[in-house]
Structure formats: C-alpha cells, structure tokens
Amino acid sequence: MRVKHHPVLKDLENQREVTIYFNDKAYKAYEGDTIASAMMAEGIKTLRHHEVSGKGRGIYCNIGHCFECRVQLNEKKVARACLTSVSEGMRIHSL
Ligand code: FES
C-alpha cells in the first residue's frame, strides 16, 4: 500500500519512478523512497533471515537503531533498508 497524496511529500504521481531489484526481481519505486518503504509498498516484509533460527526478519524500529532490516547492496555493502534511499537500477539482496 502506498500513500498517494501527502501534505508534505505532495502527490505521488509527481515523483520520478525508478526500477530497483530485490533478489534479482524488478520492482517499481519512487525517488525519495527508502528500500524499506519501497519493499513495504510491494508487500515484501522479509528482508533477511536470522543467522541462527532462519526466521524472516524485516522492519522493526524503522529509524536505524535495531539493524533488523540489513540488506546487501551491489554484492558488497551491507546497509540498513530503513535508512538507505533507492536509486535507479539498485541491486538489493537479502542476507
Ligand atoms: S528497522 Fe531498525 S534499523 Fe532498520
């Protein structure tokens, strides 16, 4: 679900659309989205799996404190999805 009209962010149709890839599948996002907001808008809640239990993990605090939303960017860098803005062609992989 997406907020299409917002008093501060303005109307969604005025924002530039970008394509991002999560686990090699293409998704539509908008400039200004974080990875977390883009994935939530697409109905994806599991961003990684717990190292020991294997259970799905995702957004918890959404302000950068808990590190539950860690994802891998471009095969190297680990980033918090809730703090990282999307960009055209961004490749994101779950951990
Ligand atoms: S959800 Fe807690 S750091 Fe991203």
Backbone and ligand atoms as CSV (ligand in chain L), in Angstrom:
chain,resi,resn,atom,element,x,y,z
A,1,MET,N,N,0.829,-1.181,0.000
A,1,MET,CA,C,0.000,0.000,0.000
A,1,MET,C,C,0.876,1.248,0.000
A,2,ARG,N,N,0.474,2.247,-0.724
A,2,ARG,CA,C,1.217,3.497,-0.798
A,2,ARG,C,C,0.318,4.674,-0.471
A,3,VAL,N,N,0.910,5.686,0.136
A,3,VAL,CA,C,0.219,6.964,0.327
A,3,VAL,C,C,0.378,7.732,-0.985
A,4,LYS,N,N,-0.727,8.041,-1.640
A,4,LYS,CA,C,-0.641,8.694,-2.954
A,4,LYS,C,C,-0.731,10.212,-2.865
A,5,HIS,N,N,-1.311,10.704,-1.793
A,5,HIS,CA,C,-1.413,12.154,-1.600
A,5,HIS,C,C,-0.966,12.455,-0.176
A,6,HIS,N,N,0.061,13.290,-0.048
A,6,HIS,CA,C,0.620,13.589,1.268
A,6,HIS,C,C,0.807,15.095,1.385
A,7,PRO,N,N,0.458,15.700,2.516
A,7,PRO,CA,C,0.553,17.164,2.635
A,7,PRO,C,C,1.982,17.698,2.553
A,8,VAL,N,N,2.976,16.910,2.908
A,8,VAL,CA,C,4.364,17.381,2.846
A,8,VAL,C,C,5.066,16.839,1.599
A,9,LEU,N,N,4.911,15.546,1.343
A,9,LEU,CA,C,5.603,14.911,0.215
A,9,LEU,C,C,4.939,15.192,-1.119
A,10,LYS,N,N,3.719,15.696,-1.085
A,10,LYS,CA,C,2.924,16.017,-2.279
A,10,LYS,C,C,2.445,14.743,-2.968
A,11,ASP,N,N,1.948,14.915,-4.190
A,11,ASP,CA,C,1.328,13.791,-4.876
A,11,ASP,C,C,2.363,12.837,-5.438
A,12,LEU,N,N,2.075,11.553,-5.289
A,12,LEU,CA,C,2.994,10.517,-5.731
A,12,LEU,C,C,3.255,10.590,-7.231
A,13,GLU,N,N,2.246,10.961,-8.033
A,13,GLU,CA,C,2.442,10.967,-9.486
A,13,GLU,C,C,3.457,12.020,-9.938
A,14,ASN,N,N,3.824,12.947,-9.063
A,14,ASN,CA,C,4.843,13.944,-9.412
A,14,ASN,C,C,6.259,13.465,-9.092
A,15,GLN,N,N,6.392,12.277,-8.519
A,15,GLN,CA,C,7.706,11.762,-8.160
A,15,GLN,C,C,8.226,10.863,-9.271
A,16,ARG,N,N,9.542,10.872,-9.453
A,16,ARG,CA,C,10.153,10.082,-10.520
A,16,ARG,C,C,10.189,8.603,-10.133
A,17,GLU,N,N,9.760,7.789,-11.077
A,17,GLU,CA,C,9.747,6.346,-10.858
A,17,GLU,C,C,11.121,5.769,-11.165
A,18,VAL,N,N,11.552,4.817,-10.365
A,18,VAL,CA,C,12.822,4.125,-10.610
A,18,VAL,C,C,12.565,2.621,-10.531
A,19,THR,N,N,13.464,1.864,-11.097
A,19,THR,CA,C,13.391,0.405,-11.006
A,19,THR,C,C,14.511,-0.073,-10.106
A,20,ILE,N,N,14.158,-0.893,-9.137
A,20,ILE,CA,C,15.153,-1.487,-8.256
A,20,ILE,C,C,14.999,-3.006,-8.339
A,21,TYR,N,N,16.001,-3.728,-7.886
A,21,TYR,CA,C,15.969,-5.191,-7.951
A,21,TYR,C,C,16.202,-5.745,-6.557
A,22,PHE,N,N,15.271,-6.546,-6.104
A,22,PHE,CA,C,15.421,-7.219,-4.814
A,22,PHE,C,C,15.491,-8.715,-5.085
A,23,ASN,N,N,16.601,-9.313,-4.725
A,23,ASN,CA,C,16.839,-10.732,-5.018
A,23,ASN,C,C,16.577,-11.032,-6.497
A,24,ASP,N,N,17.095,-10.121,-7.332
A,24,ASP,CA,C,17.078,-10.247,-8.798
A,24,ASP,C,C,15.704,-10.088,-9.439
A,25,LYS,N,N,14.715,-9.672,-8.693
A,25,LYS,CA,C,13.401,-9.394,-9.268
A,25,LYS,C,C,13.190,-7.881,-9.299
A,26,ALA,N,N,12.669,-7.379,-10.413
A,26,ALA,CA,C,12.478,-5.939,-10.579
A,26,ALA,C,C,11.227,-5.452,-9.847
A,27,TYR,N,N,11.365,-4.283,-9.235
A,27,TYR,CA,C,10.245,-3.630,-8.552
A,27,TYR,C,C,10.246,-2.151,-8.888
A,28,LYS,N,N,9.064,-1.568,-8.868
A,28,LYS,CA,C,8.911,-0.135,-9.083
A,28,LYS,C,C,9.049,0.574,-7.737
A,29,ALA,N,N,9.783,1.683,-7.740
A,29,ALA,CA,C,9.898,2.516,-6.540
A,29,ALA,C,C,9.898,3.977,-6.998
A,30,TYR,N,N,9.960,4.871,-6.047
A,30,TYR,CA,C,9.961,6.298,-6.368
A,30,TYR,C,C,11.136,6.974,-5.685
A,31,GLU,N,N,11.685,7.980,-6.351
A,31,GLU,CA,C,12.759,8.763,-5.732
A,31,GLU,C,C,12.271,9.247,-4.383
A,32,GLY,N,N,13.118,9.158,-3.392
A,32,GLY,CA,C,12.741,9.546,-2.033
A,32,GLY,C,C,12.338,8.356,-1.190
A,33,ASP,N,N,11.991,7.235,-1.835
A,33,ASP,CA,C,11.710,6.019,-1.073
A,33,ASP,C,C,12.969,5.540,-0.389
A,34,THR,N,N,12.832,4.961,0.780
A,34,THR,CA,C,13.904,4.126,1.304
A,34,THR,C,C,13.677,2.727,0.733
A,35,ILE,N,N,14.686,1.887,0.856
A,35,ILE,CA,C,14.496,0.492,0.430
A,35,ILE,C,C,13.326,-0.094,1.214
A,36,ALA,N,N,13.265,0.212,2.498
A,36,ALA,CA,C,12.202,-0.324,3.344
A,36,ALA,C,C,10.818,0.112,2.870
A,37,SER,N,N,10.652,1.390,2.579
A,37,SER,CA,C,9.325,1.856,2.159
A,37,SER,C,C,8.950,1.278,0.799
A,38,ALA,N,N,9.926,1.134,-0.080
A,38,ALA,CA,C,9.644,0.557,-1.395
A,38,ALA,C,C,9.226,-0.907,-1.267
A,39,MET,N,N,9.915,-1.647,-0.414
A,39,MET,CA,C,9.590,-3.060,-0.251
A,39,MET,C,C,8.250,-3.239,0.455
A,40,MET,N,N,7.983,-2.415,1.451
A,40,MET,CA,C,6.682,-2.479,2.129
A,40,MET,C,C,5.555,-2.182,1.142
A,41,ALA,N,N,5.774,-1.202,0.261
A,41,ALA,CA,C,4.750,-0.855,-0.726
A,41,ALA,C,C,4.479,-2.020,-1.670
A,42,GLU,N,N,5.483,-2.860,-1.857
A,42,GLU,CA,C,5.322,-4.034,-2.726
A,42,GLU,C,C,4.855,-5.262,-1.945
A,43,GLY,N,N,4.635,-5.095,-0.651
A,43,GLY,CA,C,4.139,-6.204,0.165
A,43,GLY,C,C,5.219,-7.146,0.656
A,44,ILE,N,N,6.475,-6.736,0.534
A,44,ILE,CA,C,7.590,-7.578,0.976
A,44,ILE,C,C,7.996,-7.173,2.378
A,45,LYS,N,N,7.863,-8.082,3.322
A,45,LYS,CA,C,8.179,-7.784,4.714
A,45,LYS,C,C,9.466,-8.453,5.167
A,46,THR,N,N,9.847,-9.535,4.533
A,46,THR,CA,C,11.075,-10.236,4.914
A,46,THR,C,C,12.231,-9.723,4.078
A,47,LEU,N,N,13.189,-9.094,4.773
A,47,LEU,CA,C,14.361,-8.539,4.074
A,47,LEU,C,C,15.596,-9.400,4.267
A,48,ARG,N,N,15.598,-10.220,5.295
A,48,ARG,CA,C,16.733,-11.111,5.549
A,48,ARG,C,C,16.233,-12.248,6.430
A,49,HIS,N,N,17.126,-13.195,6.712
A,49,HIS,CA,C,16.788,-14.300,7.607
A,49,HIS,C,C,17.769,-14.335,8.765
A,50,HIS,N,N,17.248,-14.637,9.940
A,50,HIS,CA,C,18.069,-14.664,11.142
A,50,HIS,C,C,19.185,-15.694,10.992
A,51,GLU,N,N,20.377,-15.314,11.440
A,51,GLU,CA,C,21.562,-16.137,11.262
A,51,GLU,C,C,21.455,-17.502,11.938
A,52,VAL,N,N,20.755,-17.585,13.047
A,52,VAL,CA,C,20.667,-18.846,13.794
A,52,VAL,C,C,19.333,-19.557,13.524
A,53,SER,N,N,18.238,-18.856,13.705
A,53,SER,CA,C,16.927,-19.509,13.601
A,53,SER,C,C,16.448,-19.646,12.159
A,54,GLY,N,N,16.947,-18.771,11.282
A,54,GLY,CA,C,16.490,-18.795,9.897
A,54,GLY,C,C,15.144,-18.121,9.688
A,55,LYS,N,N,14.588,-17.562,10.749
A,55,LYS,CA,C,13.295,-16.889,10.625
A,55,LYS,C,C,13.435,-15.575,9.871
A,56,GLY,N,N,12.369,-15.189,9.179
A,56,GLY,CA,C,12.359,-13.952,8.427
A,56,GLY,C,C,12.444,-12.736,9.330
A,57,ARG,N,N,13.209,-11.763,8.904
A,57,ARG,CA,C,13.363,-10.510,9.643
A,57,ARG,C,C,13.086,-9.356,8.690
A,58,GLY,N,N,12.694,-8.218,9.265
A,58,GLY,CA,C,12.394,-7.063,8.423
A,58,GLY,C,C,12.379,-5.795,9.238
A,59,ILE,N,N,11.480,-4.916,8.892
A,59,ILE,CA,C,11.417,-3.617,9.551
A,59,ILE,C,C,10.933,-3.798,10.989
A,60,TYR,N,N,11.660,-3.178,11.914
A,60,TYR,CA,C,11.248,-3.214,13.314
A,60,TYR,C,C,11.158,-1.790,13.854
A,61,CYS,N,N,12.294,-1.103,13.964
A,61,CYS,CA,C,12.257,0.266,14.516
A,61,CYS,C,C,11.995,1.314,13.424
A,62,ASN,N,N,12.490,1.069,12.240
A,62,ASN,CA,C,12.376,1.966,11.087
A,62,ASN,C,C,13.073,3.319,11.304
A,63,ILE,N,N,14.000,3.375,12.247
A,63,ILE,CA,C,14.760,4.604,12.464
A,63,ILE,C,C,16.262,4.332,12.585
A,64,GLY,N,N,16.706,3.159,12.196
A,64,GLY,CA,C,18.137,2.887,12.145
A,64,GLY,C,C,18.780,2.360,13.402
A,65,HIS,N,N,18.005,1.990,14.394
A,65,HIS,CA,C,18.598,1.547,15.657
A,65,HIS,C,C,18.782,0.035,15.772
A,66,CYS,N,N,17.874,-0.739,15.275
A,66,CYS,CA,C,17.858,-2.172,15.588
A,66,CYS,C,C,18.669,-3.043,14.623
A,67,PHE,N,N,18.940,-2.585,13.452
A,67,PHE,CA,C,19.687,-3.325,12.420
A,67,PHE,C,C,18.954,-4.579,11.943
A,68,GLU,N,N,17.682,-4.702,12.209
A,68,GLU,CA,C,16.920,-5.869,11.734
A,68,GLU,C,C,16.694,-5.844,10.230
A,69,CYS,N,N,16.820,-4.695,9.622
A,69,CYS,CA,C,16.493,-4.549,8.204
A,69,CYS,C,C,17.724,-4.619,7.304
A,70,ARG,N,N,18.796,-5.192,7.787
A,70,ARG,CA,C,20.036,-5.247,6.986
A,70,ARG,C,C,19.809,-5.955,5.658
A,71,VAL,N,N,20.362,-5.354,4.613
A,71,VAL,CA,C,20.351,-5.950,3.276
A,71,VAL,C,C,21.725,-5.758,2.660
A,72,GLN,N,N,21.976,-6.497,1.616
A,72,GLN,CA,C,23.248,-6.359,0.914
A,72,GLN,C,C,23.020,-5.574,-0.366
A,73,LEU,N,N,23.888,-4.603,-0.603
A,73,LEU,CA,C,23.786,-3.778,-1.805
A,73,LEU,C,C,24.932,-4.090,-2.746
A,74,ASN,N,N,24.601,-4.275,-3.987
A,74,ASN,CA,C,25.613,-4.420,-5.037
A,74,ASN,C,C,26.705,-5.422,-4.671
A,75,GLU,N,N,26.295,-6.532,-4.074
A,75,GLU,CA,C,27.199,-7.658,-3.791
A,75,GLU,C,C,28.240,-7.389,-2.705
A,76,LYS,N,N,28.301,-6.206,-2.130
A,76,LYS,CA,C,29.357,-5.908,-1.163
A,76,LYS,C,C,28.823,-5.273,0.114
A,77,LYS,N,N,28.322,-4.085,-0.031
A,77,LYS,CA,C,27.994,-3.257,1.122
A,77,LYS,C,C,26.730,-3.746,1.840
A,78,VAL,N,N,26.779,-3.767,3.173
A,78,VAL,CA,C,25.589,-4.059,3.969
A,78,VAL,C,C,25.018,-2.727,4.439
A,79,ALA,N,N,23.711,-2.572,4.278
A,79,ALA,CA,C,23.070,-1.311,4.622
A,79,ALA,C,C,21.765,-1.580,5.354
A,80,ARG,N,N,21.320,-0.587,6.090
A,80,ARG,CA,C,20.008,-0.663,6.733
A,80,ARG,C,C,18.959,-0.151,5.739
A,81,ALA,N,N,17.998,-0.988,5.454
A,81,ALA,CA,C,16.983,-0.655,4.457
A,81,ALA,C,C,16.156,0.557,4.859
A,82,CYS,N,N,15.992,0.764,6.154
A,82,CYS,CA,C,15.148,1.877,6.598
A,82,CYS,C,C,15.841,3.225,6.492
A,83,LEU,N,N,17.157,3.230,6.273
A,83,LEU,CA,C,17.896,4.496,6.176
A,83,LEU,C,C,18.467,4.748,4.790
A,84,THR,N,N,18.330,3.800,3.891
A,84,THR,CA,C,19.001,3.894,2.599
A,84,THR,C,C,17.997,4.212,1.495
A,85,SER,N,N,18.240,5.290,0.793
A,85,SER,CA,C,17.349,5.687,-0.302
A,85,SER,C,C,17.601,4.838,-1.535
A,86,VAL,N,N,16.549,4.604,-2.282
A,86,VAL,CA,C,16.684,3.838,-3.521
A,86,VAL,C,C,17.303,4.710,-4.608
A,87,SER,N,N,17.867,4.060,-5.601
A,87,SER,CA,C,18.343,4.751,-6.802
A,87,SER,C,C,18.097,3.838,-7.990
A,88,GLU,N,N,18.053,4.430,-9.167
A,88,GLU,CA,C,17.762,3.673,-10.381
A,88,GLU,C,C,18.727,2.504,-10.535
A,89,GLY,N,N,18.185,1.325,-10.752
A,89,GLY,CA,C,18.991,0.144,-11.006
A,89,GLY,C,C,19.631,-0.482,-9.784
A,90,MET,N,N,19.300,0.010,-8.598
A,90,MET,CA,C,19.907,-0.517,-7.365
A,90,MET,C,C,19.639,-2.014,-7.240
A,91,ARG,N,N,20.670,-2.760,-6.876
A,91,ARG,CA,C,20.535,-4.216,-6.684
A,91,ARG,C,C,20.651,-4.522,-5.197
A,92,ILE,N,N,19.609,-5.110,-4.669
A,92,ILE,CA,C,19.489,-5.381,-3.239
A,92,ILE,C,C,19.307,-6.883,-3.065
A,93,HIS,N,N,20.010,-7.441,-2.104
A,93,HIS,CA,C,19.865,-8.869,-1.826
A,93,HIS,C,C,19.617,-9.059,-0.341
A,94,SER,N,N,18.799,-10.037,-0.020
A,94,SER,CA,C,18.580,-10.353,1.383
A,94,SER,C,C,19.811,-11.073,1.929
A,95,LEU,N,N,20.009,-10.970,3.230
A,95,LEU,CA,C,21.143,-11.625,3.892
A,95,LEU,C,C,20.692,-12.940,4.487
L,1,FES,S1,S,14.288,-1.274,11.026
L,1,FES,FE1,FE,15.590,-0.962,12.704
L,1,FES,S2,S,17.445,-0.345,11.778
L,1,FES,FE2,FE,16.080,-0.512,10.107
